[in-house]
Amino acid sequence: MAGRAPGLRGVEHLGFTVPDLEAATRFLVDVLGCEPFYDLGPFAADDDWMARQLAVHPRAIMRRLRFFRCGHGPNFEVFEYDAPGQRREAPCNSDVGGHHLAFYTDDFDATLAHLRAHGVRILGEPVVRRNGPSAGQTWVYFLAPWGMQMELVSYPSGKGYEATTGRRLWHPADPAA
């Protein structure tokens, strides 16, 4: 593909910061079914290394990080930091740097019921796309206990755009992915 960085294969992991790594681990493992792999840390520096290498406050302390595998998708690198001036609220999708993690499910209703049974805050009601490039997709947002936006998504019969091209977006259920 033209313009692709030489050797680039895809997303290996996503990193995000949580206020309490143990509480986040309980949610990721006990509710979502992720698997923890290993921890690193703590890390701190007396010079400007943290600012230079990570664009955080030079006196930031990365208390610990933990890697997770969550089904068939990129790994998660989850951090717990203490830093001067640290913002503790999660950004909205509309904020610069805002984001969400979308989790694909083969059984939307069963997974949604599972999230509700675990007291997960569901935002609004599921949206079913019947027209356009996302036709066939059902989705709903939910919040992690620390306020991070997440999405539950399913399109077991594919998406509408697939009728107009042989190209495909990556899909966690695709054995060739």
Secondary structure, 3 states (H helix, E strand, C coil): CCCCCCCCCCCCEEEEECCCHHHHHHHHHHHCCCEEEEEECCECCCCCHHHHHHCCCCCCEEEEEEEEECCCCCEEEEEEEECCCCCCCCCCCCCCCCCCEEEECCCHHHHHHHHHHCCCEEEEEEEECCCCCCCCCEEEEEECCCCCEEEEEECCCCCHHHHHCCCCCCCCCCCCC
